[in-house]
């Protein structure tokens, strides 16, 4: 449920940033417009399936945000679990780097190993990311830095320099039915100092608690498929599939009380 005053916004190729963005017909065109205009608690932003945006980061800094994809039937909008079979996700694309230096800078977009193409800032509480295709990130695919629930559903992530999905400081949430392939690729193309310090994982949940991680596929990737670290607690892993990752699971034994269920 979203607050009664929350607004749904739509973004598509061929839209116009001078529109009000509140319908498919009056959709915006750029991610820059989203970043500069959306701020209301519970506001939702949907990108048209099959469209693509390159070298623009989505910056989410409002509470209760939902960002995802939508399908246009020709007369109405479908979102979420209403999406039809064969739905093609909207693509958010960066530039995969060939180099990550010891200062965590990259030669791709984003140009920082800790920036995500979808980036939830620390001032935002509760967020849902769904039905997106994230690819060629010079840093992370999706990162949330917020307290409250962090949810990621039905996203495809491929070719990221560092982590595919990172959930930091969440107090709850669900990471479900996501497909990750060839993520955390800095293991293959970085300086020795990054490699010897451990390198990135495919998914990571630092300082997060009470997450459910289920039905995800991680394959052909570097780093740990799933990494719990930095005092994460009470994370449940169910029915995930791991194939051809450099390391399978890694549950760090940081100081503090932790319980995880696999």
Secondary structure, 3 states (H helix, E strand, C coil): CCCCCCCEEEECCCCCCCCCCCCCCCCECCHHHHHHHCCCCCCEEEEECCCEEECCCEEECCCCEEEEEEEECCCCEEEHHHCCCCCCCEEEECECCCCECCCCEECCECCECCCEEEEECCCCCCEEEECEEEEEECCEEEEECCCCEEEEECCEEEEECCCCEEECCCCEEEEECCEEECCCCHHHHECHHHHHCCCCCCEECCCCECEEEECCEEEEEEEEEEEECCCCECEEEECCEEEEEEEEEEECCCCCCCCEEC
